[in-house]
Amino acid sequence: MNKYKIPFNKPCLAGNEIQYISRAISKGWISGDGDFSRKCESWFEQLLGIPKALLTTSGTSALEMVSLLLELKPGDEVILPSFTFVSTANAFVIRGVKPVFIDIRSDTLNLDETKLESLITPKTKGIIVVHYAGVGCEMDAILKTAQQYMLPVIEDNALGLFGKYKEKYLGTFGDLSAQSFHETKNITCGEGGALFIKDPRFIERAEILREKGTNRSQFLRGEIDKYTWVDVGSSYVPSDILAAFLYAQLENLKKIQEKRRWIWNYYYKHLKAWASETRVRLPCVPEYGEQAYSMFYILMPSQNKRQALIDHLREKGILAVFHYLPLHLSTMGRKLGGKEGDCPVTEDVSGRLLRLPFYNELEEEDLELVVGAVRGFR
């Protein structure tokens, strides 16, 4: 039993999850690439207008596939924000690639596009963007720089799915884009992910890589009479049971997003005055973008104030948590050359940011408790 009256996250059923799982079992196909897997992939392709979507076992798996598809090798470099989850870097580090950490903007907390060009070297083989809190990066400027230096752009879209930048869906800008369906995300299957492919030249090999380096996908489509080992790869295909759960969530996307939008707006509306009085900053969402409503965070005046608020909320049975620690200052990051002062905005923000409870089952009485507890803190 959860010891908190209001936990930070709580997974929920949106519709036919249990029924669809039972249907997958009754059909006798619960391994990967079954009916529900294909339904999910087709759903994404049609909504987003992308050539190919491939379900994966996680967002991390999708990023690992990216590192393989780009044929990165030891000594290569990729540019990515220090303010992100470890998977964003790990997927490339395991290939011997050096992550070059870039600082973030102080408003949206996204990659600072003005610092991008100065970090590009002859060893740079890709630019990885992370749409923090579901708010799109400055994609026009980033794509312009990438095109100038003929570099692929990869989107870590774990927080940005269904958000938009200038009326275009996040996850459709980069050559390749990784998604996450972890239980903390808007749409979930517990653990899972997807790789969105914009550049068609990657499709055939991506299918092979995620099927352990075999051409099994072609075999399942009846294009060949047997399959064999043709390339490197790993087991990146999720069970159709997970896809069944995910498809039920996708069917209820509108309802889920409307609820999350309502929760986000409730927090913003009822904390705005308190934030102004206490020098707390609320999230920044540029007018030209449409956020994904993946979280609600506040920026406290100091790290001590943040910890005091965490303790204050915990005493009232409410779990609020911080987020990313700077990757360049982690044990591994320092081994790769990171040091204090490399990304000053990241170093400052990571010590002050606090995420409030955010999940689909939050009701108004729950939000009243959270907001009341927060506003009672000075």
C-alpha positions, 0 to 999 in steps of 0.5 A: 500500500502506498504510504502517501495520500497523493503519490507522485504517479499512479498508473491507470486503466483508460478503457479496454486494457484488460479485455485486449490483453485477454484477446491477445492471449486467446489468439495464441500470439503474445510474443512480438509483432502481433495484431496489437503491435501492428495496430499501434504502429499503424495508429502512430503512422497515420496520426503523425504522418511518418513513414514508419513506427516500430514498437520497442521494449523501452525508450532506451531500446529505441535510442540504442537502435538509433546508435546502431542505425547511425553506425556510430563508432568509438571516437565519434561524438554526439551533442546532447543536453546534460539535463536529461535522463541517463539513457539519452547518453548511455545509448551512445556511450555503450558504442564508444561514442563521446557525449558532448554536453550542451547547456539548456535555456533558462526559460523552457529548459530545453537545449540552448540552440545558441550554443550548438554551433560552437560544440560541433567538431569534425567528430560530431555525428549527431545532435540529440534534442530532448523536449523537456516537460513536453515543450518543443525545442527551438527546432527551426534553429536546430534544424538549420544548424544541423543542415548546415553541417549535414548532421542527423537530428535525433529526438528524445521525445520521451516527454514530448509525444503529442506536443507540437512545435509550430503546429507540427507534432514533436517526434516528427522533426528528427531523422529518428525519434525515440518514444517512451511508454513508461508508466509515468508517461501520458500513454503507457504500457508499464514499460515500452517505447517506439522508434519513429523513422522519418528517413525511409532509408533506415526502415529496412535495417531498423526492422532487422536490428530490433529482431536480433539481427535477423530478417524475421519481419520480412519472413512474417510478411511472407516476403521470404520463405525463411529468416536468418542472421543478416546483421547485428541487433538485439531483442527490441521487440515488445510482447503483444500483451504490452501492445494490447495494453498500449492500444487501449490507451491510444484509443482513449488519447483524447480523454487522457490528454484532456484530463492532463490538460485540465490538471496542468491548468489547475496547477498553473491557475491556482499557484500563479499568485503564490509563485509571484509572492514567493519568487517561485517560477512556474513552467514556461510554454512559448505561444508558438508551441503546444505542450504535451502535458507530461508534467508540472514543475516549479522552480524554487528560489534555492535547493534548500527551499526545494528540500524544505517544500519536499519535506513539508509536502511529505508531512501532509502525505503528498509526494513531490520529487526532483528531476534530472541531475546534471549528467556531466557532473555524475560519476560517469560524466566526470570520467568523460571529462565533465566538470563544474561550470560546463553547463551553468544553467543546468547546474542551477536548475537541477537543484531547484526544480520540483515536480508535483504529482501528475497522473490521470486519476487526480481529481479536483479534491486531490489537487485542492490538497496539493495546491493548499499544501504548496500555498501554505509553504513560505 
